[in-house]
Amino acid sequence: MTTNSTALPLPASFALDRRIQRPLVILLALAAPLVALSMGKSWVRVLDFALLYVLLAIGLNLVVGFAGLLDLGYIAFYAVGAYTWAFLASPHFGIHLPFWIVLPLGAAFAALAGIALGFPTLRLRGDYLAIVTLGFGEIIRIFMNNLNQPINITNGPQGIDSIDPLTIAGLDLSKDLDLFGFQIPSLTLYYYAFLACVVAAIILVRRLQISRIGRAWAAIRDDELAAKAIGIDTRMMKLLAFGLGATFGGVSGGLFAAFQGFVSPESFSLMESIVVLTMIVLGGMGNLAGVIVGAIMLTALPELLRHFAVPMQMALFGKTLLDPEVLRMLLLSLAMIVMMLVRPAGLLPARTRYAHRDRRNA
Amino acid sequence: METFLQQTLNGLVSGSIYALVALGYTMVYGILGLINFAHGELVMIGALVALQTVTALSGAFPGLHPVILLIAGVAVAVPVCMAVGYLIERIGYRRLRNAPRLAPLITAIGVSFLLQTLAMIIWGREFHVFPQLVSTTPMQPMDGVVVSPLQIFTIVVAFALMGGLMLLVNKSRLGRAMRATAENHRVAGLMGINANGVIAATFIIGSGLAALAGVLFASNYAIAHYAMGFTPGLKAFTAAVLGGIGNLPGAMVGGLVLGLVESFGAGYIEHLTFGFLNSSYQDIFAFMILGAVLIFRPSGLLGERVADRA
């Protein structure tokens, strides 16, 4: 086991020399949209969404993987961020604020929602938290669906459209950029903007993980009673994890609204929370690299299914027995069960010296 | 006054169904300390299997008496659900009994979605009409209050089942073994109790109750659907927490109270909020109650155990 805890922990088979590994990942991240573009614009779109999901997964991992709190309503914070953007930067209310006001506001609202939700529940056992967060996600969705009367706030199930795109220093990311004769498509521009956010998030979270706070979270996750006994303010730390996780959700939601130009309650169903949870379970709870791999895999999954599973079924049975959406749900739920039974630490298990997850008995 | 009586009646009907489902949650929690997320899906499977049986039978033998159809539907749905419940425990949870406590929770969510997806593959995405096997012709015992035989039937069946379960748990040998296992698996094992068998039996009994609740639920709403188990499951869990999770009478009381609160809430919410919120917010009450109970009395109405016993 490597003892360098600041490293992205990878299993031995993946542990290329770090001097090769890091530039390789960076190169891959930078070149990905160019490769995807050659395969068609829809793949760049998939990449953009993959980065949004990576951001979500990093945030949820903070809560579930680091602090060991199961949050089943995480998508509600995504919704809060998205609707904040939709309210403050669209013709719906006629307000058009710039992103550097809207995005932090969305993050702040999401964090507030997280703290408000965590406050009553965090002193209880983890399973209650799971249910309460699940209920909270549903409540947010019910409100989004029904707050179009008597006063129209959310525009109900139709959602809000023509949302302002992300505009950084006068550069409108929703339009193709003409740079010295080169056409850079809008999707690619968004990719790099999202990539910047993801990189910032990764740096932040990695610093956090090895900080006093991160160690306190790990202690709480592994044995709450012992953590309390050595003087950790467990409730405060849990609230912090919850609020910070929600912040990531809020930022990601705001970016989503700007990118999509349209939000509706449909995008924030319980299924989405489950998808994000599966990403971190599959990739490896508590391990950033694993979580990122999980998020990218599961975002690409529906596209891959559409491209491969459908033709395969046509060839085998002469018709599509399972449409890609059903197949995706089937694979997701199986992944969750099988991973927990066979490889509970995920594809790329966390290997920092703070993670001793196998000792604890229920 | 008429509205009051009417809402009380409606509340009792949905409340007794919640109570049946809540019993399943609370029994499993009492013994394993695990929230069986997939329990709500058993309600759905019970309803859909019964529907399938009834449709097949009435297609093969037209003119069969509805009561026979109902009995046949239940007779198939209950064993099917019991088998599914047993398999969930055997495959999904047994191996994780000593795992970190996040693991069985995540498996439970996976099982829940797996069952939903399988149901979607088998029965499709559409809403199925559930036949009216017990008459729904309204009767009017007094002015402004409407009761259907189905509603009376629902309440009677639910209470009979709860009574039966109480007898089983408090008087029978199996019930004593269940209580002992809930107290402490290991010591129960030392007393010669087959703890795995008792746990499996708990899942089987809870699943059977869920199947019956599913048939009652589908009969009352005249509809069956692959995702119909989610909301009653969640509400039943709330009911179990409200009553004090792990406590059988608590689950029953919690279910009835939740049904009543919901029914009154939906009936009066427009007056209370001056028309700002309407009855489409009905589902929020369950969560508000859940939140309030967790803040003010985490051990529930009848619970003695402290919620935090990790």
HADDOCK unambig.tbl for C-alpha pairs under 7 A between the chains (distance, minus, plus):
assign (segid A and resid 120 and name CA) (segid B and resid 295 and name CA) 5.47 0.50 0.50
assign (segid A and resid 121 and name CA) (segid B and resid 294 and name CA) 6.81 0.50 0.50
assign (segid A and resid 124 and name CA) (segid B and resid 307 and name CA) 6.62 0.50 0.50
assign (segid A and resid 124 and name CA) (segid B and resid 308 and name CA) 5.52 0.50 0.50
assign (segid A and resid 125 and name CA) (segid B and resid 307 and name CA) 6.80 0.50 0.50
assign (segid A and resid 125 and name CA) (segid B and resid 308 and name CA) 5.28 0.50 0.50
assign (segid A and resid 125 and name CA) (segid B and resid 310 and name CA) 6.67 0.50 0.50
assign (segid A and resid 127 and name CA) (segid B and resid 35 and name CA) 6.91 0.50 0.50
assign (segid A and resid 135 and name CA) (segid B and resid 287 and name CA) 5.84 0.50 0.50
assign (segid A and resid 139 and name CA) (segid B and resid 284 and name CA) 6.15 0.50 0.50
assign (segid A and resid 150 and name CA) (segid B and resid 276 and name CA) 6.16 0.50 0.50
assign (segid A and resid 326 and name CA) (segid B and resid 117 and name CA) 6.76 0.50 0.50
assign (segid A and resid 329 and name CA) (segid B and resid 117 and name CA) 6.54 0.50 0.50
assign (segid A and resid 330 and name CA) (segid B and resid 114 and name CA) 6.08 0.50 0.50
assign (segid A and resid 330 and name CA) (segid B and resid 117 and name CA) 6.09 0.50 0.50
assign (segid A and resid 333 and name CA) (segid B and resid 110 and name CA) 4.48 0.50 0.50
assign (segid A and resid 333 and name CA) (segid B and resid 111 and name CA) 6.68 0.50 0.50
assign (segid A and resid 333 and name CA) (segid B and resid 113 and name CA) 5.68 0.50 0.50
assign (segid A and resid 333 and name CA) (segid B and resid 114 and name CA) 5.16 0.50 0.50
assign (segid A and resid 334 and name CA) (segid B and resid 110 and name CA) 6.61 0.50 0.50
assign (segid A and resid 334 and name CA) (segid B and resid 114 and name CA) 6.71 0.50 0.50
assign (segid A and resid 336 and name CA) (segid B and resid 106 and name CA) 6.76 0.50 0.50
assign (segid A and resid 336 and name CA) (segid B and resid 107 and name CA) 6.11 0.50 0.50
assign (segid A and resid 336 and name CA) (segid B and resid 110 and name CA) 5.24 0.50 0.50
assign (segid A and resid 337 and name CA) (segid B and resid 107 and name CA) 4.71 0.50 0.50
assign (segid A and resid 337 and name CA) (segid B and resid 110 and name CA) 5.39 0.50 0.50
assign (segid A and resid 337 and name CA) (segid B and resid 111 and name CA) 6.73 0.50 0.50
assign (segid A and resid 340 and name CA) (segid B and resid 103 and name CA) 5.90 0.50 0.50
assign (segid A and resid 340 and name CA) (segid B and resid 107 and name CA) 6.29 0.50 0.50
assign (segid A and resid 360 and name CA) (segid B and resid 100 and name CA) 5.86 0.50 0.50
assign (segid A and resid 361 and name CA) (segid B and resid 98 and name CA) 5.32 0.50 0.50
assign (segid A and resid 361 and name CA) (segid B and resid 99 and name CA) 6.17 0.50 0.50
assign (segid A and resid 361 and name CA) (segid B and resid 100 and name CA) 6.17 0.50 0.50
assign (segid A and resid 362 and name CA) (segid B and resid 98 and name CA) 5.52 0.50 0.50
assign (segid A and resid 362 and name CA) (segid B and resid 99 and name CA) 6.41 0.50 0.50
assign (segid A and resid 362 and name CA) (segid B and resid 100 and name CA) 5.90 0.50 0.50
assign (segid A and resid 362 and name CA) (segid B and resid 101 and name CA) 5.82 0.50 0.50
